[in-house]
Amino acid sequence: MITVLAGGTGSIKLVRGLAAHTSDLNVVCNVGDNLWMYDMYICPDIDTTVYGLADLLDRDKGWGIRKDSFNFLRQMEAFGEETWFRIGDRDAATHLMRTNMLKNGKNLSDITRWMCGRFAINVNVMPATDSNVETIISTKKGDMHIQEYWVKHRGREPVTGIRYEGAERARPNPEVSRAIQDSKVVVIAPGNPLTSIGPMLKMQSIRKDLSRARSKTIAVSPIVGNKAVSGPAAQYMEAAGIEVSALGVAKMYAHACSSIVVDTKDKALVNKLSNIDMKVHAARIVMRNRQAENALAAFVLKQAR
């Protein structure tokens, strides 16, 4: 059994690669960017994972359903509503079903399991918690939900702080704890370390589970040189006072994993990383196609075992 912690558009590529090697796979998804919009509960990271595994994901955008239409959104715009969060028509059906099931007493874990069944996904996708957790970005113009900051405002305002509301008191997800404990290998995917992986590491239960499983946990850096492979990871790391490098990522994860995969361009960091009691493996971590996804996943599993 393999368990991977995933979040954001940077993680799904490795998740797909791992799924190509084993069906005995658990994917623990970030919930810090979940939000309510138009009275629908939207779970971007869960949906990206499910769509990606179901081969429905719009790979050009990295989110949403491929070739989706946007009639719903156009009509909302005609009604004078804000439409900065791009919800496709088929995507909206996912959010409506989830919202109705929540209102009928189902929890997010149950709903996600049901969704995987409807999409014929054999992988076990689960939320990090069924509790409400929100990643909040602080700027000089005030606090914003992570989606509002990055999508609506396009990340233009300098970041002055990041916090995870509800993470410390989030109820443990028993499935997540069992998955981490029972897995032969635990992988931290190359998502944004602060806004995709960070909310999960802030949850007490997951933090404790990973500290116990440290010897079998391996991370993949989302940073090459001093730049993020994709997204605003570098911007957030700078705001948090963390060195924008694979070394900075390794220090963040030092309590949770004993190995890290860095890009071949960062081989020079090997000696520095050994100083924090972490094994370092170098590979090509930029995944531009399925072949690269499968190759990196195979490399990660080989090094972890």
Long-range contacts (C-beta under 8 A, 24 or more apart in sequence): 1-25, 1-26, 1-179, 1-182, 1-183, 1-184, 2-26, 2-183, 2-184, 2-185, 2-186, 2-187, 2-301, 3-27, 3-28, 3-179, 3-180, 3-183, 3-185, 3-186, 3-187, 4-28, 4-186, 4-187, 4-188, 4-189, 5-30, 5-128, 5-186, 5-187, 5-188, 5-189, 5-191, 5-197, 5-200, 5-206, 6-30, 6-45, 6-49, 6-189, 6-191, 6-196, 7-32, 7-33, 7-45, 7-189, 7-191, 7-192, 7-195, 7-196, 7-197, 7-199, 7-200, 8-33, 8-45, 8-48, 8-191, 8-192, 8-195, 8-196, 8-231, 9-48, 9-62, 9-63, 9-230, 9-231, 10-189, 10-190, 10-191, 10-192, 10-196, 10-222, 10-229, 10-230, 10-231, 10-233, 11-45, 11-49, 11-189, 11-190, 11-191, 11-196, 12-48, 12-49, 12-52, 12-57, 12-62, 13-287, 13-292, 13-293, 14-187, 14-189, 14-190, 14-220, 14-287, 14-293, 14-296, 14-297, 14-300, 15-49, 15-52, 15-53, 15-123, 15-189, 16-52, 16-53, 16-290, 16-293, 17-287, 17-290, 17-293, 17-294, 17-295, 17-296, 17-297, 17-298, 18-187, 18-297, 18-300, 18-301, 19-53, 19-123, 20-290, 20-293, 20-294, 20-297, 21-294, 21-297, 21-298, 21-301, 23-122, 23-123, 25-123, 25-124, 26-123, 26-124, 26-125, 26-126, 26-175, 26-179, 26-183, 27-53, 27-123, 27-124, 27-125, 27-126, 28-126, 28-127, 28-128, 28-176, 28-179, 28-180, 28-200, 28-206, 29-112, 29-125, 29-126, 29-127, 29-128, 30-128, 30-191, 30-196, 30-197, 30-199, 30-200, 31-108, 31-127, 31-128, 31-129, 31-133, 31-199, 32-133, 32-134, 32-135, 32-146, 32-164, 32-167, 32-195, 32-196, 32-198, 32-199, 32-200, 33-135, 33-145, 33-146, 33-147, 33-195, 33-196, 34-132, 34-133, 34-134, 35-85, 35-134, 35-145, 35-147, 37-85, 37-87, 38-76, 38-81, 38-87, 39-99, 40-87, 40-92, 40-95, 40-96, 40-98, 40-99, 41-95, 41-98, 41-99, 41-102, 42-85, 42-87, 42-95, 43-98, 43-108, 43-112, 43-127, 44-147, 45-196, 46-108, 46-112, 46-125, 46-127, 47-91, 47-94, 49-125, 50-112, 50-115, 50-116, 50-119, 50-121, 50-125, 53-116, 53-119, 53-121, 53-123, 53-125, 54-119, 54-120, 54-121, 56-119, 62-230, 64-88, 64-91, 65-90, 65-91, 82-152, 84-151, 84-152, 85-147, 85-151, 85-152, 86-151, 109-173, 109-175, 124-175, 124-179, 126-173, 126-175, 126-176, 126-179, 127-173, 128-170, 128-173, 128-176, 128-199, 128-200, 128-203, 128-206, 129-170, 129-171, 129-172, 129-173, 129-176, 129-203, 129-205, 130-171, 130-173, 131-166, 131-169, 131-170, 131-171, 132-166, 132-170, 133-164, 133-165, 133-166, 133-167, 133-170, 133-199, 133-203, 134-164, 134-165, 134-166, 135-162, 135-163, 135-164, 135-165, 135-195, 135-198, 135-199, 136-162, 136-163, 136-164, 136-165, 137-161, 137-162, 138-162, 138-163, 146-195, 150-232, 155-232, 155-235, 158-239, 159-235, 159-236, 159-238, 159-239, 160-239, 161-239, 161-240, 162-194, 162-195, 162-198, 162-236, 162-239, 162-240, 164-198, 164-199, 164-202, 167-199, 167-202, 167-203, 168-202, 168-203, 168-204, 170-203, 170-204, 170-205, 172-203, 172-204, 172-205, 172-206, 173-205, 176-205, 176-206, 176-209, 177-205, 177-206, 177-209, 180-206, 180-209, 180-210, 180-213, 181-209, 181-212, 181-213, 183-213, 183-216, 184-216, 184-305, 185-216, 185-217, 185-218, 185-301, 185-304, 185-305, 186-210, 186-213, 186-216, 186-217, 186-218, 186-257, 187-217, 187-218, 187-219, 187-220, 187-300, 187-304, 188-217, 188-218, 188-219, 188-220, 188-253, 188-256, 188-257, 189-220, 190-220, 190-221, 190-222, 190-229, 190-285, 191-222, 192-222, 192-228, 192-231, 192-232, 192-233, 192-236, 193-222, 193-233, 193-237, 193-242, 193-249, 193-252, 193-253, 194-233, 194-236, 194-237, 194-240, 194-242, 195-232, 195-233, 195-236, 197-253, 201-252, 201-253, 201-256, 207-255, 207-256, 210-255, 210-256, 210-257, 211-255, 211-256, 214-255, 214-256, 214-257, 214-258, 215-258, 216-258, 216-304, 217-256, 217-257, 217-258, 217-259, 218-257, 218-258, 218-259, 218-260, 218-261, 218-300, 218-303, 218-304, 219-249, 219-250, 219-253, 219-256, 219-257, 219-259, 219-260, 219-261, 220-260, 220-261, 220-285, 220-296, 220-300, 221-246, 221-249, 221-250, 221-260, 221-261, 221-262, 221-263, 221-266, 221-285, 222-249, 223-248, 223-249, 224-263, 224-265, 224-266, 224-285, 224-286, 225-263, 225-265, 225-266, 229-285, 229-286, 245-269, 246-273, 247-272, 247-273, 250-276, 250-278, 250-280, 251-276, 254-278, 259-303, 259-304, 261-285, 261-296, 261-299, 261-300, 261-303, 279-303
